Amino acid sequence: MIKIFFCLLSGVTAAQLISFFHVFQSNAQLAETINVLNKTSYILNQAGYMAVPAGRALTSLKEIFPAFAGALFLSLTAGVAISTAAIFSMVICIRFIKFFSISYHIEPTLPYFSLWSLINLLLYVSGENIFTLAYTLIIPLVISSFFNLFSKNKNISVKSNNNAESKSRHKILILVLIISISTTCIFYYFNCDRSVFLRARDYLLLSTKQGEILNDFYYRYNLYAVEAIKSTSYKQIRLFCLVGLTVILPIILYSGIFLSIFCLINHFIINYNLFYFITVMNIRSYISATVAGVITVLISLFILYIFYPVSLMNDPIYTQKMLEHSDYRLRTEGLRKLCNKKNGTAGNRESIWNYQQSIQNAMSGSTVEKYWLANAFGAAKRREALPYIEKLLEDRSINVQCAAIEAMTAVIRIESDFEESGRVAVDKTRLLQNRIIELLKRKITHSDEWYVQKRAYTALKKLKACN
């Protein structure tokens, strides 16, 4: 297990180095392109174009730390995936060689490097860039070196153990593992929905200062990695959102997480011999696996409760009680409920204004409450919300600023679609639109956050302010 861990760590480290140079080069190219465009800024502004990123986000493209931070997203995703595949293929090659009883001193390297050479050849033929080829060439090479280093002077042969007692313990462990993970997945299948990623962010990240730091780190630096992996013709294209994925992906992710939790708990119980007083080995293994399974299921239920505190409270009579509750999670669920389109069109437009005190409380509440309050304003689509939205637009949280931008766009678009008759009313709407457009343009030019600038630019395009 330690050997596998260090091999994985070496692969991720190699991926981080490659990703750093990849992102740094991408940042430099993007900065150069925008600087060239800015030389013709007057012409661009007259034509309705705005360069993104701008301001502090633009100057950060030439700095080292943003490139390093952006590279983390690539190394912890693609790097981990390639490293895991390399380790798995190495183990398979060793097993293959041992199965055919070939000398170990020459055997694993030939099929292992033949496989990865074929992968590199296919990537090269398909026209992938040099950094993609570096991932699939250098990472497997580094992992192979570490694997052989740890295996040096050790007997790699697979020990055959035909002991019936050991086989019985393994069967018990596998059976309990399947039962516990299956139970966990069933719970999540019947309770999770498409909002599970948002709920994980709301109740695991935005609810604590440490979580907010991690969340802001993600939104501040993920675009550096995203822009690096895009082809040149797709630079600055709008991001896809993971929240739109189906419920299958969360189940796969959580099953992997709880599988790891189960293995760690069972390993801890066995290593520290917590049930030493039980002399029969089979019974001890059965009890250890059962305890690990029960703890895993309880942890999954606890996290499920955190994510979905009021999943059954769909009756409107609960809304006011939820918004006035002392638990921020229930207040958040109340605001989330007001954003739900299933509540009906008329109710959805008016519902947030039935709770004036809750609006004031949320404006001074937690980051999660401000975020969902902005979404509730957007769902209500009323002009009266604009003063509140403008205040939320200056919040320190990137999430709240982006939600305020979306809400502002929704309010203005609905006002444009339902303009009142009369020249005075039409002129009033036009002035309001121009004011919001100026606010969004100011957000692009003055915000330090690339992600916020991108959302503001997208909002301007929705309002047809940009070509």
LUMMI-351760 format. One record per residue (C-alpha): x, y, z; residue number from 1; residue in three letters. Coordinates in steps of 0.05 Angstrom, whole numbers, plus 32768, in hexadecimal, padded with zeros to 4 digits. Layout:
N
x, y, z, num, residuo
X, Y, Z, NUM, ala $
...
***
This chain:
467
x, y, z, num, residuo
8000, 8000, 8000, 1, met $
8039, 8030, 8011, 2, ile $
805B, 8020, 7FCF, 3, lys $
801B, 802F, 7FA8, 4, ile $
8012, 8071, 7FCE, 5, phe $
8058, 808A, 7FBF, 6, phe $
8052, 8074, 7F76, 7, cys $
8011, 809C, 7F72, 8, leu $
8031, 80D7, 7F95, 9, leu $
806C, 80D6, 7F64, 10, ser $
803C, 80D5, 7F29, 11, gly $
8013, 810F, 7F44, 12, val $
8053, 8136, 7F51, 13, thr $
806A, 812C, 7F0A, 14, ala $
8025, 8140, 7EF1, 15, ala $
8029, 8180, 7F1B, 16, gln $
806B, 8194, 7EFB, 17, leu $
8051, 8187, 7EB5, 18, ile $
8010, 81AB, 7EC4, 19, ser $
8035, 81E7, 7EE0, 20, phe $
805B, 81F2, 7EA0, 21, phe $
801C, 81E4, 7E78, 22, his $
7FF2, 8217, 7E9D, 23, val $
802A, 824A, 7EA1, 24, phe $
8033, 8247, 7E55, 25, gln $
7FE8, 824D, 7E4A, 26, ser $
7FE4, 8289, 7E79, 27, asn $
801D, 82AB, 7E55, 28, ala $
7FFC, 82A0, 7E11, 29, gln $
7FB9, 82B9, 7E29, 30, leu $
7FD9, 82F7, 7E49, 31, ala $
7FFE, 8307, 7E09, 32, glu $
7FBE, 8300, 7DE0, 33, thr $
7F97, 832E, 7E0D, 34, ile $
7FCF, 8361, 7E10, 35, asn $
7FCF, 8364, 7DC4, 36, val $
7F83, 836D, 7DC5, 37, leu $
7F88, 83A4, 7DF9, 38, asn $
7FB3, 83CD, 7DC9, 39, lys $
7F74, 83D4, 7D9F, 40, thr $
7F47, 83DC, 7DDC, 41, ser $
7F24, 8419, 7DC0, 42, tyr $
7F0D, 83F4, 7D82, 43, ile $
7EF9, 83B8, 7DAC, 44, leu $
7ED0, 83E1, 7DDC, 45, asn $
7EAD, 8405, 7DA4, 46, gln $
7E9B, 83C1, 7D86, 47, ala $
7E81, 83A8, 7DC9, 48, gly $
7EBA, 8378, 7DDA, 49, tyr $
7EDA, 8371, 7E1E, 50, met $
7F19, 8348, 7E2D, 51, ala $
7F14, 8314, 7E65, 52, val $
7F3C, 830C, 7E91, 53, pro $
7F4B, 8355, 7EA2, 54, ala $
7F6C, 837D, 7ED9, 55, gly $
7F8B, 8355, 7F12, 56, arg $
7F76, 8313, 7EF2, 57, ala $
7F9C, 8326, 7EB3, 58, leu $
7FDC, 8338, 7ED7, 59, thr $
7FD8, 82F6, 7EFE, 60, ser $
7FE1, 82D0, 7EBD, 61, leu $
802B, 82E1, 7EC0, 62, lys $
8034, 82CB, 7F08, 63, glu $
804E, 8288, 7F20, 64, ile $
801E, 8277, 7F58, 65, phe $
7FDD, 827A, 7F2E, 66, pro $
7FFE, 824A, 7EFD, 67, ala $
8012, 821B, 7F36, 68, phe $
7FCD, 821F, 7F55, 69, ala $
7FAB, 8213, 7F11, 70, gly $
7FD9, 81D8, 7F06, 71, ala $
7FBF, 81B8, 7F46, 72, leu $
7F7C, 81AD, 7F24, 73, phe $
7F9D, 8187, 7EEB, 74, leu $
7FCC, 815E, 7F17, 75, ser $
7F94, 814B, 7F47, 76, leu $
7F66, 8135, 7F0F, 77, thr $
7F8A, 811F, 7ED0, 78, ala $
7FCB, 8113, 7EF7, 79, gly $
7FA9, 80E5, 7F29, 80, val $
7F83, 80C0, 7EF1, 81, ala $
7FC2, 80B4, 7EC7, 82, ile $
7FEA, 80A0, 7F04, 83, ser $
7FB5, 806F, 7F1A, 84, thr $
7FB2, 8052, 7ED4, 85, ala $
7FFE, 804B, 7ED2, 86, ala $
8000, 8028, 7F15, 87, ile $
7FC7, 7FFA, 7F01, 88, phe $
7FE9, 7FE9, 7EBF, 89, ser $
802B, 7FDB, 7EE3, 90, met $
800A, 7FAB, 7F13, 91, val $
7FE6, 7F89, 7ED9, 92, ile $
8027, 7F81, 7EB3, 93, cys $
8049, 7F62, 7EF0, 94, ile $
800F, 7F32, 7EFA, 95, arg $
8010, 7F21, 7EB0, 96, phe $
805A, 7F12, 7EB1, 97, ile $
8054, 7EE8, 7EF0, 98, lys $
801B, 7EC1, 7ED2, 99, phe $
8047, 7EAC, 7E98, 100, phe $
8084, 7EA2, 7EC6, 101, ser $
80B2, 7ED3, 7EA2, 102, ile $
80F1, 7EEE, 7EC3, 103, ser $
80E0, 7F2C, 7EEC, 104, tyr $
811F, 7F52, 7ED9, 105, his $
8107, 7F61, 7E93, 106, ile $
80BD, 7F53, 7E93, 107, glu $
8091, 7F8C, 7EAB, 108, pro $
80B5, 7FC5, 7E86, 109, thr $
80A9, 7FA9, 7E41, 110, leu $
805C, 7FA3, 7E42, 111, pro $
8055, 7FDF, 7E6F, 112, tyr $
807C, 8010, 7E43, 113, phe $
805F, 7FF0, 7E04, 114, ser $
8019, 8001, 7E1D, 115, leu $
8029, 8049, 7E2E, 116, trp $
8052, 8052, 7DEE, 117, ser $
8015, 803D, 7DC7, 118, leu $
7FEA, 806E, 7DEE, 119, ile $
801C, 80A6, 7DDE, 120, asn $
801D, 8093, 7D95, 121, leu $
7FD1, 8096, 7D91, 122, leu $
7FD0, 80DA, 7DB3, 123, leu $
8006, 80F4, 7D85, 124, tyr $
7FE1, 80DD, 7D47, 125, val $
7FA1, 80FE, 7D61, 126, ser $
7FC5, 8141, 7D65, 127, gly $
7FCB, 814B, 7DB0, 128, glu $
7FFC, 8180, 7DC9, 129, asn $
803F, 8173, 7DE8, 130, ile $
8026, 817A, 7E30, 131, phe $
7FF2, 8144, 7E27, 132, thr $
8028, 8116, 7E0C, 133, leu $
8054, 8129, 7E47, 134, ala $
801D, 8113, 7E78, 135, tyr $
8018, 80CD, 7E59, 136, thr $
8063, 80C6, 7E50, 137, leu $
8085, 80E3, 7E8D, 138, ile $
8053, 80CE, 7EC3, 139, ile $
8055, 8083, 7EB1, 140, pro $
80A1, 8087, 7EAD, 141, leu $
80A6, 80A7, 7EF2, 142, val $
8076, 8074, 7F11, 143, ile $
809C, 803A, 7EF2, 144, ser $
80DD, 8055, 7F0F, 145, ser $
80BF, 805B, 7F55, 146, phe $
809D, 8018, 7F50, 147, phe $
80DE, 7FF5, 7F3E, 148, asn $
8103, 801D, 7F74, 149, leu $
80D4, 8003, 7FAA, 150, phe $
80D5, 7FBD, 7F8D, 151, ser $
8121, 7FB8, 7F8A, 152, lys $
813E, 7F7D, 7FAF, 153, asn $
80F8, 7F66, 7FC1, 154, lys $
80D4, 7F28, 7FAD, 155, asn $
809B, 7F3E, 7F81, 156, ile $
807E, 7EF9, 7F77, 157, ser $
8036, 7EF0, 7F89, 158, val $
802E, 7EC6, 7FC7, 159, lys $
7FFA, 7E91, 7FBF, 160, ser $
7FD2, 7E87, 7FFE, 161, asn $
7FA3, 7E4E, 7FFC, 162, asn $
7F92, 7E53, 8045, 163, asn $
7F47, 7E48, 804B, 164, ala $
7F43, 7E77, 8087, 165, glu $
7F62, 7EB1, 8061, 166, ser $
7F32, 7EA6, 8026, 167, lys $
7EF8, 7EA6, 8056, 168, ser $
7F0E, 7EE9, 8074, 169, arg $
7F13, 7F07, 802F, 170, his $
7ECE, 7EEF, 801C, 171, lys $
7EB1, 7F0D, 805C, 172, ile $
7ED5, 7F50, 804E, 173, leu $
7EBC, 7F53, 8006, 174, ile $
7E74, 7F41, 801B, 175, leu $
7E70, 7F76, 8051, 176, val $
7E92, 7FA9, 8022, 177, leu $
7E5E, 7F9C, 7FEC, 178, ile $
7E24, 7FA1, 801D, 179, ile $
7E3C, 7FE2, 803D, 180, ser $
7E4D, 8006, 7FFC, 181, ile $
7E0D, 7FED, 7FDB, 182, ser $
7DE5, 8007, 8017, 183, thr $
7E08, 804B, 8012, 184, thr $
7DFB, 8050, 7FC7, 185, cys $
7DB1, 803E, 7FD0, 186, ile $
7DA9, 8076, 8004, 187, phe $
7DCA, 80A8, 7FD6, 188, tyr $
7DA4, 8091, 7F98, 189, tyr $
7D60, 809E, 7FB9, 190, phe $
7D75, 80DF, 7FDA, 191, asn $
7DA8, 8102, 7FAD, 192, cys $
7D95, 812E, 7F73, 193, asp $
7DB8, 815C, 7F42, 194, arg $
7DC5, 818E, 7F7A, 195, ser $
7DF3, 8160, 7FA0, 196, val $
7E32, 8184, 7F89, 197, phe $
7E16, 81C7, 7F9E, 198, leu $
7E02, 81AB, 7FE1, 199, arg $
7E48, 818F, 7FEC, 200, ala $
7E63, 81D4, 7FDD, 201, arg $
7E2F, 81F7, 8009, 202, asp $
7E33, 81CB, 8047, 203, tyr $
7E7B, 81B1, 8044, 204, leu $
7EA1, 81ED, 8028, 205, leu $
7E7B, 822E, 802F, 206, leu $
7E65, 821E, 8077, 207, ser $
7EAC, 8225, 8094, 208, thr $
7EE5, 8257, 808C, 209, lys $
7F15, 8220, 8076, 210, gln $
7EE2, 8206, 8044, 211, gly $
7ED8, 824C, 8028, 212, glu $
7F23, 8253, 801E, 213, ile $
7F23, 8212, 7FF6, 214, leu $
7EE5, 8226, 7FCF, 215, asn $
7F02, 826A, 7FBE, 216, asp $
7F43, 824A, 7FAA, 217, phe $
7F1D, 821E, 7F78, 218, tyr $
7EF6, 8256, 7F58, 219, tyr $
7F32, 8285, 7F57, 220, arg $
7F62, 8256, 7F34, 221, tyr $
7F3B, 8220, 7F0E, 222, asn $
7F35, 824B, 7ECF, 223, leu $
7F81, 824B, 7EC7, 224, tyr $
7F7E, 8200, 7EBF, 225, ala $
7F3F, 8200, 7E95, 226, val $
7F5C, 8232, 7E63, 227, glu $
7F9D, 8209, 7E5F, 228, ala $
7F7A, 81C9, 7E49, 229, ile $
7F4E, 81EB, 7E15, 230, lys $
7F64, 81EB, 7DCD, 231, ser $
7F75, 822F, 7DB0, 232, thr $
7F34, 8235, 7D89, 233, ser $
7F0B, 822B, 7DC9, 234, tyr $
7F2D, 825C, 7DF7, 235, lys $
7EFE, 8285, 7E22, 236, gln $
7EC3, 8257, 7E14, 237, ile $
7E91, 8253, 7E4E, 238, arg $
7E9E, 821B, 7E81, 239, leu $
7E72, 81DF, 7E89, 240, phe $
7E56, 81D5, 7ED0, 241, cys $
7E5B, 8194, 7EF6, 242, leu $
7E19, 81A2, 7F18, 243, val $
7DF5, 8190, 7ED8, 244, gly $
7E0B, 8147, 7EDB, 245, leu $
7DDB, 8110, 7EED, 246, thr $
7DD5, 80ED, 7F2F, 247, val $
7E01, 80B3, 7F17, 248, ile $
7E43, 80D9, 7F1F, 249, leu $
7E37, 80EC, 7F68, 250, pro $
7E28, 80A3, 7F78, 251, ile $
7E68, 808C, 7F56, 252, ile $
7E91, 80C1, 7F7B, 253, leu $
7E72, 80B3, 7FBF, 254, tyr $
7E78, 8068, 7FB6, 255, ser $
7EC2, 8071, 7FAB, 256, gly $
7EC8, 809F, 7FE7, 257, ile $
7EA3, 8070, 8015, 258, phe $
7ECA, 8034, 7FFA, 259, leu $
7F09, 8058, 8010, 260, ser $
7EEA, 8067, 8054, 261, ile $
7ED7, 801E, 805D, 262, phe $
7F1D, 8006, 804C, 263, cys $
7F3E, 8038, 807A, 264, leu $
7F11, 8027, 80B5, 265, ile $
7F1A, 7FDC, 80AB, 266, asn $
7F65, 7FE5, 80A3, 267, his $
7F68, 800E, 80E3, 268, phe $
7F41, 7FDA, 810A, 269, ile $
7F6D, 7FA1, 80F2, 270, ile $
7FAF, 7FC5, 80FB, 271, asn $
7F9F, 7FDB, 8142, 272, tyr $
7F80, 7F98, 8152, 273, asn $
7F44, 7FB8, 8174, 274, leu $
7F20, 7F75, 817C, 275, phe $
7F5C, 7F50, 8198, 276, tyr $
7F31, 7F2E, 81CD, 277, phe $
7F0F, 7F04, 8196, 278, ile $
7F3B, 7EC8, 818A, 279, thr $
7F19, 7EAA, 814D, 280, val $
7F37, 7ECD, 8110, 281, met $
7EFB, 7EC5, 80E3, 282, asn $
7ECB, 7EE3, 8116, 283, ile $
7EFC, 7F1C, 8123, 284, arg $
7F00, 7F2C, 80D9, 285, ser $
7EB5, 7F29, 80D2, 286, tyr $
7EAA, 7F58, 810D, 287, ile $
7EE0, 7F89, 80F4, 288, ser $
7EC2, 7F8B, 80AE, 289, ala $
7E7B, 7F93, 80CA, 290, thr $
7E90, 7FCD, 80F8, 291, val $
7EB3, 7FEF, 80BE, 292, ala $
7E75, 7FE6, 8092, 293, gly $
7E46, 8001, 80C7, 294, val $
7E73, 803E, 80D4, 295, ile $
7E77, 804C, 8089, 296, thr $
7E2B, 804A, 8082, 297, val $
7E22, 8077, 80BE, 298, leu $
7E54, 80A9, 80A2, 299, ile $
7E2F, 80A8, 805F, 300, ser $
7DEC, 80B4, 8082, 301, leu $
7E09, 80EE, 80AA, 302, phe $
7E24, 810F, 806B, 303, ile $
7DE1, 8103, 8049, 304, leu $
7DBE, 8126, 8083, 305, tyr $
7DEE, 8161, 807C, 306, ile $
7DE0, 8166, 8031, 307, phe $
7D94, 815D, 8036, 308, tyr $
7D7C, 8176, 807A, 309, pro $
7D33, 8181, 8064, 310, val $
7D29, 8155, 8027, 311, ser $
7CE1, 8146, 803A, 312, leu $
7CCB, 818D, 804B, 313, met $
7CAA, 81A0, 8009, 314, asn $
7C6B, 81BE, 8026, 315, asp $
7C68, 820B, 8021, 316, pro $
7C55, 8211, 806B, 317, ile $
7C9D, 81FF, 807C, 318, tyr $
7CBD, 8238, 8055, 319, thr $
7CB6, 826E, 8089, 320, gln $
7CCC, 8240, 80C2, 321, lys $
7D08, 822B, 8099, 322, met $
7D1C, 8273, 808A, 323, leu $
7D16, 8286, 80D3, 324, glu $
7D39, 8248, 80EF, 325, his $
7D78, 824F, 8119, 326, ser $
7D9D, 821A, 80EF, 327, asp $
7DBD, 823B, 80B2, 328, tyr $
7DB3, 81FB, 808A, 329, arg $
7D67, 81FF, 8091, 330, leu $
7D68, 8249, 8080, 331, arg $
7D91, 8238, 8042, 332, thr $
7D5F, 8201, 802F, 333, glu $
7D27, 8234, 8036, 334, gly $
7D4B, 8263, 8005, 335, leu $
7D5B, 8229, 7FD7, 336, arg $
7D11, 8216, 7FD8, 337, lys $
7CFE, 825C, 7FC0, 338, leu $
7D2C, 8252, 7F84, 339, cys $
7D09, 8211, 7F71, 340, asn $
7CE4, 8218, 7F2F, 341, lys $
7CB2, 81E3, 7F44, 342, lys $
7C93, 8214, 7F75, 343, asn $
7C6C, 8234, 7F3C, 344, gly $
7C78, 8271, 7F11, 345, thr $
7C50, 82A3, 7F38, 346, ala $
7C68, 828B, 7F7C, 347, gly $
7CAE, 8289, 7F63, 348, asn $
7CAC, 82D3, 7F50, 349, arg $
7C8E, 82EB, 7F91, 350, glu $
7CA3, 82BA, 7FC6, 351, ser $
7CE4, 82DB, 7FDD, 352, ile $
7CC0, 831C, 7FEB, 353, trp $
7C91, 82FB, 801B, 354, asn $
7CCA, 82F5, 804D, 355, tyr $
7CE9, 833A, 8054, 356, gln $
7D09, 832B, 8097, 357, gln $
7D2A, 82ED, 807A, 358, ser $
7D47, 8318, 8042, 359, ile $
7D68, 8346, 8075, 360, gln $
7D82, 830A, 809E, 361, asn $
7D9F, 82E8, 8061, 362, ala $
7DC1, 8328, 804A, 363, met $
7DEA, 8326, 808A, 364, ser $
7DED, 82DB, 808F, 365, gly $
7E1E, 82A6, 8078, 366, ser $
7E3C, 82A0, 8033, 367, thr $
7E0D, 8266, 8021, 368, val $
7DD0, 8290, 8034, 369, glu $
7DE7, 82CB, 800B, 370, lys $
7DF3, 829D, 7FCF, 371, tyr $
7DAD, 8280, 7FD1, 372, trp $
7D8E, 82C3, 7FE0, 373, leu $
7DAC, 82DD, 7F9F, 374, ala $
7D90, 82A1, 7F7B, 375, asn $
7D4C, 82AE, 7F9B, 376, ala $
7D4E, 82F6, 7F82, 377, phe $
7D5D, 82DC, 7F3C, 378, gly $
7D23, 82AB, 7F41, 379, ala $
7CF4, 82E3, 7F58, 380, ala $
7D08, 830F, 7F1D, 381, lys $
7CF2, 8351, 7F3D, 382, arg $
7D11, 8396, 7F34, 383, arg $
7D0D, 83A4, 7F7E, 384, glu $
7D44, 8370, 7F8A, 385, ala $
7D79, 8398, 7F65, 386, leu $
7D92, 83C1, 7FA2, 387, pro $
7D9C, 837F, 7FC8, 388, tyr $
7DBD, 835E, 7F8D, 389, ile $
7DED, 8399, 7F85, 390, glu $
7E03, 838F, 7FCD, 391, lys $
7E0D, 8345, 7FC2, 392, leu $
7E35, 8356, 7F84, 393, leu $
7E6A, 8374, 7FB2, 394, glu $
7E6D, 8338, 7FE1, 395, asp $
7EB2, 831A, 7FEE, 396, arg $
7E9B, 82D4, 7FD9, 397, ser $
7EA5, 82C2, 7F90, 398, ile $
7E67, 8295, 7F92, 399, asn $
7E3B, 82CD, 7FAC, 400, val $
7E55, 82FE, 7F78, 401, gln $
7E47, 82CD, 7F3F, 402, cys $
7E01, 82BE, 7F5A, 403, ala $
7DF3, 8309, 7F5E, 404, ala $
7E09, 8311, 7F16, 405, ile $
7DDA, 82DA, 7F00, 406, glu $
7DA1, 82F8, 7F29, 407, ala $
7DAD, 833D, 7F0C, 408, met $
7DAB, 8320, 7EC6, 409, thr $
7D6A, 82FC, 7ED4, 410, ala $
7D48, 833B, 7EF0, 411, val $
7D5D, 8367, 7EB5, 412, ile $
7D4A, 8334, 7E81, 413, arg $
7D04, 832B, 7E9E, 414, ile $
7CFC, 8377, 7EA0, 415, glu $
7D0F, 837A, 7E57, 416, ser $
7CDE, 8343, 7E45, 417, asp $
7CA4, 8364, 7E6A, 418, phe $
7CAE, 83AE, 7E5E, 419, glu $
7C73, 83D9, 7E73, 420, glu $
7C4E, 8403, 7E40, 421, ser $
7C60, 844B, 7E3D, 422, gly $
7C9F, 8470, 7E2B, 423, arg $
7CB1, 8482, 7E73, 424, val $
7CAE, 8439, 7E89, 425, ala $
7CD8, 8423, 7E4D, 426, val $
7D0C, 8459, 7E59, 427, asp $
7D0F, 8445, 7EA3, 428, lys $
7D1D, 83FD, 7E8F, 429, thr $
7D53, 8412, 7E5E, 430, arg $
7D76, 843D, 7E92, 431, leu $
7D74, 8402, 7EC2, 432, leu $
7D92, 83D4, 7E8E, 433, gln $
7DCA, 8406, 7E7F, 434, asn $
7DD9, 840B, 7EC9, 435, arg $
7DDF, 83C0, 7ED1, 436, ile $
7E0A, 83BB, 7E93, 437, ile $
7E3A, 83EE, 7EB0, 438, glu $
7E3C, 83C8, 7EF1, 439, leu $
7E4D, 8387, 7ECC, 440, leu $
7E83, 83AA, 7EA3, 441, lys $
7EA0, 83C7, 7EE3, 442, arg $
7EA1, 8381, 7F00, 443, lys $
7ECA, 836A, 7EC5, 444, ile $
7EFC, 83A3, 7EC9, 445, thr $
7F03, 83A9, 7F15, 446, his $
7EF9, 8363, 7F31, 447, ser $
7F38, 833C, 7F43, 448, asp $
7F16, 82F9, 7F37, 449, glu $
7F19, 82DB, 7EF1, 450, trp $
7EDC, 82AF, 7EFF, 451, tyr $
7EB2, 82EC, 7F12, 452, val $
7EC9, 8311, 7ED4, 453, gln $
7EB5, 82D6, 7EA9, 454, lys $
7E6F, 82D3, 7EC8, 455, arg $
7E66, 831D, 7EBE, 456, ala $
7E7C, 8317, 7E75, 457, tyr $
7E4B, 82DE, 7E6B, 458, thr $
7E13, 8308, 7E8A, 459, ala $
7E23, 8341, 7E5B, 460, leu $
7E1E, 8312, 7E20, 461, lys $
7DDA, 82FB, 7E39, 462, lys $
7DC4, 8343, 7E3B, 463, leu $
7DDF, 834C, 7DF4, 464, lys $
7E0F, 8381, 7E0E, 465, ala $
7E4A, 835D, 7DEE, 466, cys $
7E50, 833F, 7DAA, 467, asn $
***
